[in-house]
Amino acid sequence: ALACHMWQESSLEMQLDDLLDLLEVAYQSEELSLSISTIRGLFKDILSTGVYRNRSALSRDELERMLAHNGSATLPISIMKATLAYIEDSTTILKRRKKRIAFAHSIFRDILVAESLAERLRAGSADDVTIGAELGRFIIELLEKEPYCYDLPDTVPPGMTFVPAGPAIIAEGHATQIRCLQDDFFIGRHHVTKAEFTEFVLDDRYSNNQWWSDTGINVRDESQWKGPQSFAMEGFDDPQQPIVGVSFYEAEAYCKWLSHQRGCVVRLPTSLEWEKAARGIDGRRFPWGNQEGFSLCATAERGFEHPQPVGRFSPDGDSPYGVADMAGNVWEWVANPDGTSAVRGGSFKTPLNEARCALTKQMEPQDRSNDIGFRIVQEIST
């Protein structure tokens, strides 16, 4: 509805010469790749208006051959924005002849909507909406490299970072959407470490049912768990390594125990909270940005045989909110609102492409692995 409203309010007339200038510049750019079918759609109605004028730089025959080519063209956002500015401001020959051009594709309409939604994301006023791959890509490019400005609370608990409420781009591809978090929260700057989890184990918390869910108690007792799987593994003895080899139930029990220790609500992050903490508002592929960064995280390309000590790749590999190791090192348990469990973030055993922020891997809550750990969220009292 927003797209239709904005498009109806815009003038669609345009001089062909200027549009051809834009096309020629676009072919020299590598900012944004579009299929040739998109470019062909742009000119479909223009060629049918009968007002094409041959130009020395690009004849009609050359244009038609270009549009018939099965390769790819490039069209940067800056060129499309310049085109839109011309559309809005021009009185053209087509208008004088009472002719109108309706573009045969949605690319320019998407730019108008992307600019509006990007501004709303900056202002924290965007509503929940599915935007899809193309529109999401435009918004991400518009927001890229902008500084993050938000108010911090007076105090932040040790070892935690603050993530503000508000909208963010999540998911990827056709599922790309804007989702709004209703509450601020603190999230662990690092994974829970072996040293931290050992305190829970030594406090006899594998036998105290107070901290365990009913299902967790049954699974723990049937499996005869006395501690994390990794306690018996060679090479997993560094106290600053993330705790691994723990199920969702064990992570959940640790959070309930820590809630009692701190006198506040400590829990696993929801999938939405985790993704905003990892990506910020701009939908970046990785915590540090949209470019691959093999030196910024522990993934399979590095050849590590064990998790690395937490914070090794900080600050360059941190998320916009200063959260460390959200790509690679160890998968992290998250709690979904529907009661299912999943892990996020990839690990030292997965390739970098599987450590991108949008990827979710569904897991059974009793699963344990030497590359699955967790981090905590602490709720902010109102």
Number of C-alpha atoms within 10 A of each C-alpha: 6 10 15 10 10 14 17 10 9 14 18 19 22 23 18 18 14 11 17 16 13 17 19 14 13 21 14 12 14 11 12 15 14 14 13 18 16 18 20 18 16 22 21 17 15 21 14 10 12 8 14 14 9 12 10 6 9 15 13 14 10 11 16 14 10 16 21 12 12 10 11 14 22 20 23 19 17 13 17 19 15 11 16 19 11 18 17 14 12 14 14 15 14 18 16 10 9 9 13 16 18 14 16 15 16 16 18 17 18 20 21 20 20 23 17 16 21 21 15 14 22 18 12 17 13 19 16 14 12 17 22 16 15 17 24 28 19 22 24 20 18 18 18 15 10 9 8 11 8 11 8 11 10 5 7 12 11 8 12 18 21 25 25 20 16 20 25 25 27 26 22 19 14 13 13 21 23 23 20 23 16 10 13 18 20 22 27 21 25 21 29 22 20 22 15 15 19 15 12 17 15 10 11 11 19 23 15 11 12 13 22 23 15 12 11 20 21 12 16 20 12 9 10 10 15 14 20 22 16 19 16 11 11 8 11 20 14 14 15 18 21 28 31 28 20 25 25 26 22 25 25 24 24 25 23 19 19 19 16 12 10 10 9 14 15 23 23 24 25 16 19 19 22 25 25 29 29 31 28 23 26 28 30 26 23 25 33 24 19 15 10 13 14 15 12 20 29 28 25 19 14 14 10 13 11 19 25 21 18 19 18 15 16 15 14 15 24 24 24 21 19 22 26 27 31 32 31 29 31 33 30 29 31 27 21 14 10 6 7 12 19 20 23 28 29 30 28 26 23 19 17 23 15 20 27 23 26 22 18 19 14 13 15 12 21 16 12 19 15 21 23 25 26 26 24 26 22 24 16 15 8 5
